[in-house]
């Protein structure tokens, strides 16, 4: 596999990691502070097995890291730029929705 294909595959893997709303919620929660699975489940109102499954996907894509602290495992963002990318995408979506609303308003006038 040449470098370009490898980079495209890595890009696709990261995008796949972001393809679930629960994983995005987890990433934003971890951006606030590193924490364990139980705290994430309680704070997000998502069952613990679901959180664990999503964390596994995020770890495989190197988007979060895990560090043992006694019996607990503490998860944290691997790179703060993940949140910057998510925020940038939200800004693009917001602008797109605003443009669509303007089109509808102009059409109705």
Secondary structure by P-SEA (a helix, b strand, c coil): ccaaaaaaaaaaaaaaaaccaaaaaaaaaaaaccccaaaaaaaacccaaaaaaaaaaaaaaccbbbbbcccbbbbbbccaaaaaaaaaaaaaaaaaaaaaaaaaaaaac
